[in-house]
Amino acid sequence: MWQTGSAASDWLRSTPIPFAQFAWAMTRKALLHQLVGTAVAAAVMISLGAPWPSTLYVSALWLAIVLLSYSIFVVDAYRSRQPLVRLILSFATLAIVEAREHGWSIPLAALFAAWHLRAGAKT
């Protein structure tokens, strides 16, 4: 996503493409693959005897991390910036929150993703 987003942003810089179209075109197929992969991984976990709550938690946490990272990548690619600092700060915050309160990093990651996407749409 990082390399593709940067290359697409450079290539499309001269066109007046809105952020929403750019973001959807960049993330549509990758998000679908992540959803399918997460469903397959959850099915494997269940078949190996993992409890349902643990499986749902791990799947939701993975998808929240994917959503957050994709939102940071696509916004920074659209703005031609490097996403590394935002990724590190966001994931460090999620790790601290998760260490203090189990499960709160999932809604926080969704909130961060929405915040980044809203900031990208304002540009």
C-alpha positions in Angstrom: 0.0 0.0 0.0 2.9 2.4 0.9 4.7 2.0 -2.5 1.5 1.8 -4.6 -0.1 4.8 -2.9 3.0 7.0 -3.5 3.3 5.9 -7.1 -0.4 6.5 -7.7 -0.2 9.9 -6.1 2.7 10.9 -8.2 1.1 9.7 -11.4 -2.3 11.3 -10.6 -0.9 14.6 -9.2 -1.9 16.6 -12.3 -5.5 15.3 -12.3 -8.2 16.8 -10.1 -9.2 13.5 -8.5 -11.1 14.0 -5.2 -9.6 12.3 -2.1 -12.6 9.9 -1.7 -12.2 8.5 -5.2 -8.4 8.2 -4.7 -8.8 6.4 -1.4 -11.5 4.0 -2.6 -9.5 3.1 -5.7 -6.4 2.5 -3.6 -7.9 0.4 -0.8 -10.9 -1.4 -2.3 -9.2 -4.6 -3.4 -6.7 -4.6 -0.6 -9.5 -4.4 2.0 -11.4 -7.1 0.4 -8.4 -9.4 0.5 -7.8 -8.6 4.1 -11.5 -9.4 4.9 -11.3 -12.7 3.1 -7.9 -13.6 4.7 -9.2 -12.7 8.2 -12.3 -14.8 7.7 -10.1 -17.8 6.6 -7.8 -17.3 9.6 -10.7 -17.1 11.9 -12.1 -20.3 10.5 -8.8 -22.0 11.0 -8.6 -20.8 14.5 -12.1 -22.1 15.3 -11.3 -25.4 13.7 -8.2 -25.8 15.8 -10.3 -25.2 19.0 -9.8 -21.6 19.7 -12.7 -20.1 21.7 -15.1 -17.8 19.8 -14.5 -14.7 21.9 -10.7 -14.9 21.3 -11.2 -15.5 17.6 -13.5 -12.5 17.2 -11.1 -10.4 19.3 -8.1 -11.3 17.2 -10.0 -10.8 14.0 -11.4 -7.4 15.0 -8.0 -6.3 16.2 -6.3 -7.3 13.0 -8.9 -5.5 10.9 -8.7 -2.4 13.0 -4.9 -2.3 12.5 -5.3 -2.8 8.8 -8.0 -0.1 8.6 -5.8 2.3 10.5 -2.6 1.6 8.5 -4.5 1.9 5.2 -6.1 5.2 6.2 -2.7 6.6 7.2 -1.1 5.3 4.0 -3.7 6.6 1.6 -3.9 10.1 3.3 -0.2 10.6 3.3 0.1 9.3 -0.3 -2.5 11.7 -1.4 -0.7 14.6 0.4 2.8 13.3 -0.7 4.1 12.8 2.8 5.8 10.0 4.5 3.5 8.0 6.8 6.2 6.4 9.1 5.9 8.8 12.0 2.1 8.7 12.1 2.2 4.9 11.9 4.6 4.6 14.8 2.7 7.1 17.0 -0.7 5.5 16.2 0.5 2.0 16.9 2.4 3.0 20.1 -0.8 4.6 21.3 -2.8 1.5 20.5 -0.2 -0.7 22.3 -0.3 1.5 25.4 -4.1 1.5 25.5 -4.3 -2.2 24.9 -1.8 -2.9 27.7 -3.9 -0.8 30.1 -7.4 -1.9 29.1 -8.0 -5.1 27.0 -10.2 -4.4 24.0 -10.2 -0.6 23.9 -7.6 -0.4 21.1 -10.2 -1.7 18.5 -12.6 1.3 18.8 -9.6 3.6 19.2 -8.0 2.4 16.0 -11.4 2.9 14.2 -11.5 6.4 15.6 -8.0 7.2 14.5 -8.7 5.9 11.0 -11.8 8.1 10.7 -9.8 11.0 12.0 -7.1 10.5 9.4 -9.6 10.0 6.6 -11.5 13.1 7.6 -8.2 15.1 7.6 -7.4 13.7 4.1 -10.8 14.7 2.8 -10.3 18.3 3.9 -7.3 18.7 1.7 
